[in-house]
Amino acid sequence: PGLMAMHPEKDLLYVGRSMSAVNPPQSFGIVNRTSMEVLEEVDLFFTRPHAITTTPNGEWAYVGSLSENQILSLNTATEETNLVNVPGNPHTFVNFAVTPDGNTMIATGQVSGKLLIFDIHDPLSPQLKATLDVGAQPWHPVISSDGKHAYFANKEDHSVSVINLEDGKIDATITGNGLAQPHGAALSQDDKYLYITNNNLDGTYN
């Protein structure tokens, strides 16, 4: 098991696969959060499912592949699915985040060094509307509660990107301050503080 996404209303947890898993199954799990029983393994058309998220209303889930430029959209009520092929060189989707209004999804591409912005007004068929060149190995994105800004670490650039989602541009790139292979990101409830974890496996920060 790897990344997880909670259904905002139902007692469900969606679970992808780990980056370090050896030959993981081509499926993701749906788990009852109370009993921790695996209710279903949903088969996928691609290998190495990792990035995973739900829309704010819980009606849709999205799963992305580490090895292929493909995203599966899933209607959580009817289990209708659609496989979306994303253009470009291999991205290696690390994770997704969806704006509070449920109209936009962003994805970070570890290998491509890009942020991908999707229009999900039609949630079954996400449409790629923009890509931004950010730092090397963009990692786990978070979005502000007003949906205006996205934040994520660039792991091999030792930096953090601040993205204006209203105009699709980079507002700032934060460096220094002890950033050393930054990894996870979390926003405080009032959006005032951004917290970043650092791997620092190469000794960038002493």
Secondary structure by P-SEA (a helix, b strand, c coil): cccccccccccbbbbbbbccccccccbbbbbccccccccbbbbbccccccbbbbcccccbbbbbbccccbbbbbcccccbbbbbbbbccccccccccccccccbbbbbbccccbbbbbbccccccccccccccccccccbbbbcccccbbbbbcccccbbbbbccccccccccccccccccccbbbbcccccbbbbbbcccccccc
